[in-house]
Amino acid sequence: PYLLEIRSSKVFIIFTVAVAVFTDIFLYGIIVPVIPFALSERSGVAEDQVQKWVSVLLSVYGGALLVGS
C-alpha cells in the first residue's frame, strides 16, 4: 500500500491522535464559555432561554462527535 511505512510509524500515529484530542478539547473549551454570551447578545435569545439552548447545542455537538467517531 501507498506510504505504508509512514502511515504505520509510531510518530505519525501519536501525532494524529494528539491532533484529534487537541481539536476536541479546544472546541469544547471554546463552546462552553462563549456560546451563552453569543446566544444572548448576537442571536437575540432571551436570558431565561439561554441555558436551554446551550444544553441543546451541547447535545447536538455530542451527537455529532458520536456519529463522526
BAVOFI-949237 format. One record per residue: residue in one letter; x, y, z of N, C-alpha, C, O in turn; chain; residue number from 1. Coordinates in pm, whole numbers, plus 50000, padded with zeros to 5 digits. Example, Ala and Ser with C-alpha at 12.3 -4.5 7.8 and 13.67 -1.06 7.14 Angstrom:
BEGIN
{pt 'A'; {51319; 49431; 50780}; {51230; 49550; 50780}; {51320; 49670; 50780}; {51424; 49668; 50846}; 'A'; 1};
{pt 'S'; {51285; 49775; 50708}; {51367; 49894; 50714}; {51290; 50003; 50787}; {51341; 50114; 50804}; 'A'; 2};
This chain:
BEGIN
{pt 'P'; {50082; 49879; 50000}; {50000; 50000; 50000}; {50086; 50126; 50000}; {50202; 50126; 50040}; 'A'; 1};
{pt 'Y'; {50025; 50232; 49954}; {50092; 50361; 49939}; {50131; 50419; 50074}; {50047; 50431; 50163}; 'A'; 2};
{pt 'L'; {50258; 50455; 50091}; {50314; 50518; 50212}; {50287; 50437; 50339}; {50260; 50494; 50445}; 'A'; 3};
{pt 'L'; {50294; 50307; 50329}; {50265; 50220; 50444}; {50361; 50244; 50559}; {50319; 50246; 50675}; 'A'; 4};
{pt 'E'; {50489; 50262; 50529}; {50587; 50282; 50636}; {50561; 50410; 50713}; {50573; 50413; 50836}; 'A'; 5};
{pt 'I'; {50525; 50515; 50643}; {50498; 50643; 50711}; {50369; 50635; 50791}; {50366; 50679; 50906}; 'A'; 6};
{pt 'R'; {50264; 50579; 50732}; {50134; 50572; 50800}; {50134; 50480; 50920}; {50053; 50497; 51011}; 'A'; 7};
{pt 'S'; {50224; 50383; 50922}; {50227; 50290; 51035}; {50336; 50323; 51136}; {50358; 50247; 51230}; 'A'; 8};
{pt 'S'; {50403; 50436; 51119}; {50507; 50474; 51215}; {50444; 50524; 51345}; {50334; 50580; 51345}; 'A'; 9};
{pt 'K'; {50514; 50503; 51454}; {50463; 50545; 51585}; {50448; 50697; 51593}; {50353; 50747; 51652}; 'A'; 10};
{pt 'V'; {50541; 50768; 51534}; {50536; 50916; 51539}; {50409; 50966; 51468}; {50341; 51054; 51521}; 'A'; 11};
{pt 'F'; {50378; 50912; 51352}; {50259; 50955; 51279}; {50131; 50922; 51355}; {50039; 51003; 51360}; 'A'; 12};
{pt 'I'; {50125; 50805; 51415}; {50007; 50765; 51490}; {49987; 50853; 51613}; {49876; 50898; 51640}; 'A'; 13};
{pt 'I'; {50095; 50878; 51686}; {50087; 50964; 51805}; {50048; 51106; 51765}; {49966; 51169; 51832}; 'A'; 14};
{pt 'F'; {50105; 51157; 51656}; {50072; 51291; 51609}; {49924; 51301; 51571}; {49857; 51399; 51604}; 'A'; 15};
{pt 'T'; {49874; 51201; 51502}; {49733; 51201; 51460}; {49639; 51199; 51579}; {49540; 51273; 51582}; 'A'; 16};
{pt 'V'; {49668; 51116; 51677}; {49585; 51109; 51797}; {49593; 51240; 51876}; {49492; 51288; 51927}; 'A'; 17};
{pt 'A'; {49713; 51298; 51886}; {49729; 51424; 51959}; {49651; 51537; 51893}; {49589; 51617; 51962}; 'A'; 18};
{pt 'V'; {49653; 51543; 51761}; {49577; 51648; 51690}; {49427; 51629; 51712}; {49354; 51726; 51732}; 'A'; 19};
{pt 'A'; {49381; 51504; 51709}; {49239; 51477; 51729}; {49195; 51516; 51870}; {49091; 51579; 51888}; 'A'; 20};
{pt 'V'; {49273; 51479; 51970}; {49238; 51513; 52109}; {49243; 51664; 52130}; {49155; 51721; 52194}; 'A'; 21};
{pt 'F'; {49345; 51729; 52075}; {49355; 51875; 52088}; {49234; 51943; 52025}; {49177; 52034; 52085}; 'A'; 22};
{pt 'T'; {49195; 51900; 51907}; {49080; 51960; 51838}; {48953; 51945; 51921}; {48876; 52039; 51934}; 'A'; 23};
{pt 'D'; {48932; 51826; 51976}; {48813; 51802; 52057}; {48813; 51889; 52182}; {48712; 51954; 52213}; 'A'; 24};
{pt 'I'; {48923; 51892; 52253}; {48930; 51969; 52378}; {48924; 52119; 52348}; {48860; 52193; 52422}; 'A'; 25};
{pt 'F'; {48989; 52163; 52243}; {48988; 52305; 52207}; {48847; 52351; 52172}; {48802; 52455; 52219}; 'A'; 26};
{pt 'L'; {48778; 52274; 52089}; {48642; 52312; 52051}; {48549; 52314; 52172}; {48468; 52405; 52186}; 'A'; 27};
{pt 'Y'; {48560; 52214; 52259}; {48476; 52212; 52378}; {48510; 52329; 52470}; {48422; 52388; 52532}; 'A'; 28};
{pt 'G'; {48639; 52361; 52480}; {48682; 52474; 52562}; {48634; 52608; 52510}; {48618; 52703; 52587}; 'A'; 29};
{pt 'I'; {48612; 52618; 52381}; {48561; 52741; 52322}; {48409; 52746; 52332}; {48352; 52852; 52359}; 'A'; 30};
{pt 'I'; {48344; 52634; 52310}; {48198; 52632; 52307}; {48138; 52666; 52442}; {48046; 52748; 52450}; 'A'; 31};
{pt 'V'; {48187; 52606; 52548}; {48124; 52622; 52680}; {48127; 52766; 52729}; {48023; 52815; 52771}; 'A'; 32};
{pt 'P'; {48239; 52838; 52726}; {48235; 52975; 52778}; {48179; 53079; 52681}; {48131; 53183; 52725}; 'A'; 33};
{pt 'V'; {48183; 53054; 52551}; {48146; 53156; 52455}; {47998; 53150; 52415}; {47935; 53254; 52398}; 'A'; 34};
{pt 'I'; {47944; 53032; 52402}; {47808; 53016; 52350}; {47702; 53090; 52432}; {47615; 53152; 52371}; 'A'; 35};
{pt 'P'; {47703; 53089; 52566}; {47598; 53163; 52637}; {47596; 53312; 52603}; {47488; 53370; 52588}; 'A'; 36};
{pt 'F'; {47711; 53373; 52590}; {47716; 53515; 52555}; {47675; 53537; 52410}; {47605; 53634; 52379}; 'A'; 37};
{pt 'A'; {47718; 53449; 52322}; {47682; 53463; 52181}; {47532; 53445; 52161}; {47472; 53515; 52079}; 'A'; 38};
{pt 'L'; {47472; 53353; 52234}; {47328; 53333; 52220}; {47249; 53455; 52266}; {47155; 53497; 52199}; 'A'; 39};
{pt 'S'; {47288; 53511; 52378}; {47210; 53624; 52431}; {47238; 53754; 52356}; {47145; 53832; 52333}; 'A'; 40};
{pt 'E'; {47362; 53779; 52319}; {47395; 53907; 52258}; {47379; 53907; 52106}; {47327; 54003; 52050}; 'A'; 41};
{pt 'R'; {47422; 53802; 52040}; {47421; 53803; 51893}; {47297; 53739; 51833}; {47249; 53782; 51728}; 'A'; 42};
{pt 'S'; {47245; 53637; 51899}; {47131; 53565; 51841}; {46998; 53616; 51892}; {46893; 53582; 51837}; 'A'; 43};
{pt 'G'; {47000; 53696; 51997}; {46877; 53751; 52049}; {46793; 53654; 52131}; {46672; 53673; 52144}; 'A'; 44};
{pt 'V'; {46856; 53551; 52186}; {46783; 53455; 52269}; {46759; 53520; 52406}; {46849; 53583; 52462}; 'A'; 45};
{pt 'A'; {46639; 53505; 52457}; {46605; 53562; 52588}; {46691; 53499; 52697}; {46730; 53383; 52687}; 'A'; 46};
{pt 'E'; {46719; 53577; 52801}; {46807; 53531; 52910}; {46756; 53403; 52977}; {46836; 53319; 53018}; 'A'; 47};
{pt 'D'; {46624; 53388; 52988}; {46571; 53269; 53055}; {46575; 53145; 52964}; {46549; 53035; 53011}; 'A'; 48};
{pt 'Q'; {46607; 53162; 52837}; {46615; 53051; 52742}; {46759; 53011; 52708}; {46781; 52912; 52637}; 'A'; 49};
{pt 'V'; {46857; 53085; 52758}; {46997; 53060; 52723}; {47042; 52922; 52769}; {47104; 52849; 52693}; 'A'; 50};
{pt 'Q'; {47011; 52886; 52892}; {47054; 52756; 52944}; {46995; 52641; 52862}; {47064; 52543; 52835}; 'A'; 51};
{pt 'K'; {46871; 52654; 52823}; {46806; 52551; 52742}; {46880; 52534; 52609}; {46908; 52422; 52568}; 'A'; 52};
{pt 'W'; {46911; 52645; 52542}; {46975; 52637; 52412}; {47120; 52594; 52420}; {47170; 52530; 52328}; 'A'; 53};
{pt 'V'; {47188; 52628; 52528}; {47324; 52578; 52548}; {47320; 52426; 52562}; {47404; 52356; 52505}; 'A'; 54};
{pt 'S'; {47224; 52375; 52637}; {47209; 52230; 52653}; {47178; 52163; 52520}; {47233; 52057; 52489}; 'A'; 55};
{pt 'V'; {47091; 52224; 52441}; {47058; 52168; 52310}; {47182; 52166; 52220}; {47209; 52066; 52154}; 'A'; 56};
{pt 'L'; {47255; 52276; 52217}; {47374; 52282; 52132}; {47482; 52184; 52176}; {47547; 52123; 52092}; 'A'; 57};
{pt 'L'; {47502; 52168; 52307}; {47600; 52070; 52355}; {47555; 51928; 52324}; {47638; 51842; 52295}; 'A'; 58};
{pt 'S'; {47426; 51902; 52328}; {47374; 51770; 52292}; {47397; 51741; 52144}; {47436; 51630; 52108}; 'A'; 59};
{pt 'V'; {47373; 51838; 52061}; {47396; 51822; 51918}; {47546; 51801; 51891}; {47583; 51718; 51808}; 'A'; 60};
{pt 'Y'; {47629; 51876; 51960}; {47774; 51861; 51947}; {47818; 51720; 51987}; {47897; 51658; 51917}; 'A'; 61};
{pt 'G'; {47767; 51671; 52100}; {47800; 51536; 52144}; {47748; 51430; 52047}; {47817; 51331; 52021}; 'A'; 62};
{pt 'G'; {47629; 51450; 51994}; {47576; 51356; 51896}; {47658; 51355; 51768}; {47682; 51249; 51709}; 'A'; 63};
{pt 'A'; {47702; 51472; 51726}; {47787; 51479; 51605}; {47921; 51410; 51628}; {47973; 51344; 51538}; 'A'; 64};
{pt 'L'; {47977; 51426; 51749}; {48101; 51355; 51780}; {48081; 51205; 51780}; {48166; 51130; 51733}; 'A'; 65};
{pt 'L'; {47967; 51161; 51832}; {47938; 51018; 51833}; {47925; 50963; 51692}; {47982; 50859; 51660}; 'A'; 66};
{pt 'V'; {47850; 51032; 51609}; {47834; 50988; 51470}; {47966; 50993; 51395}; {48000; 50902; 51319}; 'A'; 67};
{pt 'G'; {48042; 51101; 51417}; {48170; 51116; 51349}; {48276; 51017; 51393}; {48368; 50984; 51318}; 'A'; 68};
{pt 'S'; {48261; 50970; 51516}; {48360; 50873; 51567}; {48329; 50736; 51514}; {48401; 50640; 51546}; 'A'; 69};
